[in-house]
Amino acid sequence: MTSRRESSVGWSYDEGREPVSAEALAERILALPDVAQVVADETSGVPETHWGDRFFFVGPDRRRPFATIVYHDTPGFDEDSRLDRPGVYRLNVELGRAEFQRRFGYPPAGLPDHRSEVDFSRLDEIQPHPAYGLHGWACVLNPGVGRLPEVDRLLDHAYRRALARHQRALDRDGAVR
């Protein structure tokens, strides 16, 4: 029988589904070779409401992250995850069209037809991103320890896509890696 526990912020969870901290998840991502992290702050030009959000990149250009960790809703744009709840964060991962369709059973462009089937505020469930799912992104709120192998597979997929994209950019520019 699975026992129930309570997190430090009052969330109840089943044993084996304890949430992984955002900091521990960031460390896992940063352990991948050639990954850089940008943490939004007053110098990055983003609104104060998003300071602390983390963006993970491959390559020095830092134009397109392959994963992000966010702690805040964007009013009027992205509020479906209800990140205003204490202790809730969201890991966002770029899957691309093919992996998105394999994972969810429909292409990113089909998300509007399936929105009513998704509870974007549900914890520890990999699902389409509420705003960027149309572009092939997935997300998970407060992934649990038992979800880490699946999260690691998705991060590895996104990381390899980012590496390939970076290499194509180098090849286009005539640079050698």
Backbone hydrogen bonds in HBPLUS format (Angstrom, degrees):
<---DONOR---> <-ACCEPTOR-->    atom                        ^
c    i                          cat <-CA-CA->   ^        H-A-AA   ^      H-
h    n   atom  resd res      DA  || num        DHA   H-A  angle D-A-AA Bond
n    s   type  num  typ     dist DA aas  dist angle  dist       angle   num
A0015-GLU N   A0003-SER O   2.88 MM  12  5.62 147.3  1.99 169.1 178.6     1
A0005-ARG N   A0013-TYR O   2.85 MM   8  5.49 160.7  1.89 161.8 168.4     2
A0013-TYR N   A0005-ARG O   2.92 MM   8  5.49 157.5  1.97 145.3 151.0     3
A0007-SER N   A0011-TRP O   2.66 MM   4  5.11 160.5  1.70 150.9 157.6     4
A0010-GLY N   A0007-SER O   3.01 MM   3  5.19 163.1  2.04 113.6 115.0     5
A0017-ARG N   A0014-ASP O   2.89 MM   3  5.48 151.7  1.97 141.3 144.2     6
A0146-GLY N   A0016-GLY O   3.06 MM 130  5.62 133.9  2.28 152.0 162.7     7
A0145-VAL N   A0018-GLU O   2.78 MM 127  5.66 140.5  1.93 151.0 160.5     8
A0020-VAL N   A0143-PRO O   2.85 MM 123  6.00 167.1  1.86 166.4 162.2     9
A0025-LEU N   A0021-SER O   3.04 MM   4  6.33 156.4  2.09 149.4 156.2    10
A0026-ALA N   A0022-ALA O   2.86 MM   4  6.09 155.7  1.92 147.1 153.8    11
A0027-GLU N   A0023-GLU O   3.00 MM   4  6.28 154.0  2.07 146.3 153.0    12
A0028-ARG N   A0024-ALA O   3.12 MM   4  6.42 149.9  2.21 142.3 149.7    13
A0029-ILE N   A0025-LEU O   3.09 MM   4  6.44 157.0  2.14 150.7 156.4    14
A0030-LEU N   A0026-ALA O   2.87 MM   4  6.10 162.5  1.90 154.3 159.4    15
A0031-ALA N   A0027-GLU O   3.06 MM   4  6.17 123.0  2.40 137.4 150.4    16
A0031-ALA N   A0028-ARG O   3.28 MM   3  5.24 143.2  2.42  94.3 104.7    17
A0032-LEU N   A0029-ILE O   3.09 MM   3  5.71 163.6  2.12 116.0 121.2    18
A0036-ALA N   A0057-PHE O   2.90 MM  21  5.23 159.7  1.94 143.8 150.6    19
A0057-PHE N   A0036-ALA O   2.85 MM  21  5.23 163.9  1.88 153.8 159.2    20
A0038-VAL N   A0055-PHE O   2.84 MM  17  5.15 155.8  1.90 148.5 156.5    21
A0055-PHE N   A0038-VAL O   2.85 MM  17  5.15 151.0  1.93 147.0 156.5    22
A0040-ALA N   A0053-ASP O   2.86 MM  13  5.42 161.5  1.90 161.8 165.7    23
A0052-GLY N   A0040-ALA O   2.75 MM  12  5.25 159.8  1.79 140.8 144.0    24
A0044-SER N   A0041-ASP O   3.05 MM   3  5.43 153.8  2.12 112.4 120.3    25
A0050-HIS N   A0047-PRO O   2.89 MM   3  5.72 167.5  1.90 127.1 131.4    26
A0051-TRP N   A0048-GLU O   3.12 MM   3  5.22 169.9  2.14 110.4 113.5    27
A0053-ASP N   A0050-HIS O   3.08 MM   3  5.76 166.5  2.10 139.4 142.0    28
A0054-ARG N   A0069-ILE O   2.81 MM  15  5.03 168.3  1.83 154.5 157.5    29
A0069-ILE N   A0054-ARG O   2.91 MM  15  5.03 154.6  1.98 135.1 141.5    30
A0056-PHE N   A0067-ALA O   2.92 MM  11  5.33 164.0  1.94 167.1 161.8    31
A0066-PHE N   A0056-PHE O   2.94 MM  10  6.11 151.5  2.02 161.6 170.9    32
A0094-GLU N   A0066-PHE O   3.06 MM  28  5.35 171.0  2.07 146.5 146.0    33
A0068-THR N   A0092-ASN O   2.96 MM  24  5.11 151.2  2.04 137.8 143.7    34
A0092-ASN N   A0068-THR O   2.82 MM  24  5.11 168.2  1.84 152.0 155.0    35
A0070-VAL N   A0090-ARG O   2.94 MM  20  5.38 162.0  1.98 152.0 155.4    36
A0090-ARG N   A0070-VAL O   2.90 MM  20  5.38 159.1  1.95 154.2 160.4    37
A0074-THR N   A0078-ASP O   3.04 MM   4  4.92 161.0  2.08 129.1 132.4    38
A0077-PHE N   A0074-THR O   2.93 MM   3  5.48 159.0  1.97 143.4 144.9    39
A0078-ASP N   A0074-THR O   2.84 MM   4  4.92 162.0  1.87 143.6 149.3    40
A0082-ARG N   A0079-GLU O   3.13 MM   3  5.59 154.9  2.19 113.7 121.2    41
A0085-ARG N   A0082-ARG O   3.37 MM   3  6.29 160.1  2.41 122.1 122.9    42
A0088-VAL N   A0085-ARG O   3.23 MM   3  5.71 164.4  2.26 138.4 136.3    43
A0142-ASN N   A0089-TYR O   3.12 MM  53  5.79 146.6  2.23 141.0 151.1    44
A0091-LEU N   A0140-VAL O   2.93 MM  49  5.40 169.7  1.94 158.8 156.2    45
A0140-VAL N   A0091-LEU O   2.95 MM  49  5.40 142.7  2.09 146.4 156.8    46
A0093-VAL N   A0138-ALA O   2.87 MM  45  5.34 166.0  1.89 147.7 150.7    47
A0138-ALA N   A0093-VAL O   2.85 MM  45  5.34 165.5  1.87 157.7 160.5    48
A0095-LEU N   A0136-GLY O   2.81 MM  41  5.46 149.3  1.91 149.0 155.7    49
A0096-GLY N   A0136-GLY O   3.15 MM  40  4.50 143.0  2.29 122.9 129.4    50
A0100-PHE N   A0096-GLY O   3.04 MM   4  5.99 154.2  2.11 147.8 155.9    51
A0101-GLN N   A0097-ARG O   2.95 MM   4  6.14 165.0  1.97 153.6 157.1    52
A0102-ARG N   A0098-ALA O   2.92 MM   4  6.17 160.1  1.96 149.6 155.7    53
A0103-ARG N   A0099-GLU O   2.87 MM   4  5.96 159.1  1.92 147.3 153.0    54
A0104-PHE N   A0100-PHE O   2.87 MM   4  5.99 166.8  1.89 157.9 161.1    55
A0105-GLY N   A0101-GLN O   2.72 MM   4  4.96 142.7  1.85 136.4 142.8    56
A0110-GLY N   A0107-PRO O   2.81 MM   3  5.29 152.3  1.89 116.2 125.4    57
A0111-LEU N   A0108-PRO O   3.06 MM   3  5.52 170.0  2.07 118.3 121.1    58
A0113-ASP N   A0110-GLY O   3.02 MM   3  5.57 133.8  2.24 115.8 127.3    59
A0114-HIS N   A0111-LEU O   2.82 MM   3  5.08 150.5  1.90 113.3 123.2    60
A0115-ARG N   A0111-LEU O   2.96 MM   4  5.92 117.5  2.37 159.1 176.4    61
A0117-GLU N   A0114-HIS O   2.87 MM   3  5.46 156.0  1.93 121.3 129.3    62
A0118-VAL N   A0115-ARG O   3.05 MM   3  5.44 166.0  2.07 116.7 121.3    63
A0122-ARG N   A0119-ASP O   3.10 MM   3  5.68 169.1  2.11 124.8 126.0    64
A0124-ASP N   A0141-LEU O   2.65 MM  17  5.48 171.2  1.65 164.2 162.2    65
A0127-GLN N   A0139-CYS O   2.96 MM  12  5.58 161.2  2.00 159.1 165.3    66
A0139-CYS N   A0127-GLN O   2.77 MM  12  5.58 153.2  1.84 163.9 171.3    67
A0129-HIS N   A0137-TRP O   3.06 MM   8  5.54 167.4  2.07 130.0 126.3    68
A0133-GLY N   A0129-HIS O   2.98 MM   4  4.39 129.0  2.25 122.5 121.8    69
A0135-HIS N   A0132-TYR O   2.86 MM   3  5.23 153.6  1.93 109.3 118.1    70
A0137-TRP N   A0132-TYR O   3.22 MM   5  5.51 155.8  2.28 129.8 130.2    71
A0136-GLY N   A0133-GLY O   2.97 MM   3  5.01 163.5  2.00 113.3 113.2    72
A0147-ARG N   A0144-GLY O   2.90 MM   3  5.19 146.8  2.01 108.5 119.1    73
A0148-LEU N   A0145-VAL O   3.19 MM   3  5.45 158.4  2.24 107.9 114.4    74
A0150-GLU N   A0147-ARG O   3.08 MM   3  5.57 119.8  2.46 114.1 127.6    75
A0151-VAL N   A0147-ARG O   2.99 MM   4  6.22 160.8  2.02 154.0 160.1    76
A0152-ASP N   A0148-LEU O   2.71 MM   4  5.83 164.1  1.73 159.6 163.3    77
A0153-ARG N   A0149-PRO O   3.07 MM   4  6.32 150.2  2.17 139.8 147.1    78
A0154-LEU N   A0150-GLU O   3.08 MM   4  6.41 159.4  2.12 149.5 154.3    79
A0155-LEU N   A0151-VAL O   2.84 MM   4  6.09 162.0  1.87 155.8 161.4    80
A0156-ASP N   A0152-ASP O   2.84 MM   4  5.97 156.9  1.89 146.8 153.4    81
A0157-HIS N   A0153-ARG O   2.97 MM   4  6.19 156.0  2.03 145.1 151.5    82
A0158-ALA N   A0154-LEU O   2.94 MM   4  6.21 166.3  1.96 152.9 156.0    83
A0159-TYR N   A0155-LEU O   2.76 MM   4  5.88 158.1  1.81 150.5 157.4    84
A0160-ARG N   A0156-ASP O   2.90 MM   4  6.06 162.0  1.93 150.0 154.0    85
A0161-ARG N   A0157-HIS O   3.04 MM   4  6.31 153.7  2.11 147.3 154.7    86
A0162-ALA N   A0158-ALA O   2.94 MM   4  6.20 154.9  2.01 146.1 153.1    87
A0163-LEU N   A0159-TYR O   2.83 MM   4  6.15 155.0  1.89 151.6 159.0    88
A0164-ALA N   A0160-ARG O   2.98 MM   4  6.16 163.5  2.00 146.8 150.9    89
A0165-ARG N   A0161-ARG O   2.91 MM   4  6.13 157.0  1.96 147.6 154.4    90
A0166-HIS N   A0162-ALA O   2.86 MM   4  6.05 157.5  1.91 148.4 154.6    91
A0167-GLN N   A0163-LEU O   2.86 MM   4  6.12 159.3  1.90 151.8 157.5    92
A0168-ARG N   A0164-ALA O   2.92 MM   4  6.16 157.4  1.97 148.5 154.4    93
A0169-ALA N   A0165-ARG O   3.05 MM   4  6.31 152.3  2.12 144.0 151.4    94
A0170-LEU N   A0166-HIS O   2.96 MM   4  6.30 153.6  2.03 148.3 155.7    95
A0171-ASP N   A0167-GLN O   2.87 MM   4  6.13 161.4  1.90 153.0 158.0    96
A0172-ARG N   A0168-ARG O   2.89 MM   4  6.08 155.5  1.95 146.8 153.5    97
A0173-ASP N   A0169-ALA O   3.01 MM   4  6.17 150.3  2.10 142.6 150.5    98
A0175-ALA N   A0170-LEU O   2.88 MM   5  5.00 142.5  2.02 155.7 151.0    99
A0174-GLY N   A0171-ASP O   3.15 MM   3  5.02 154.3  2.22  97.2 104.9   100
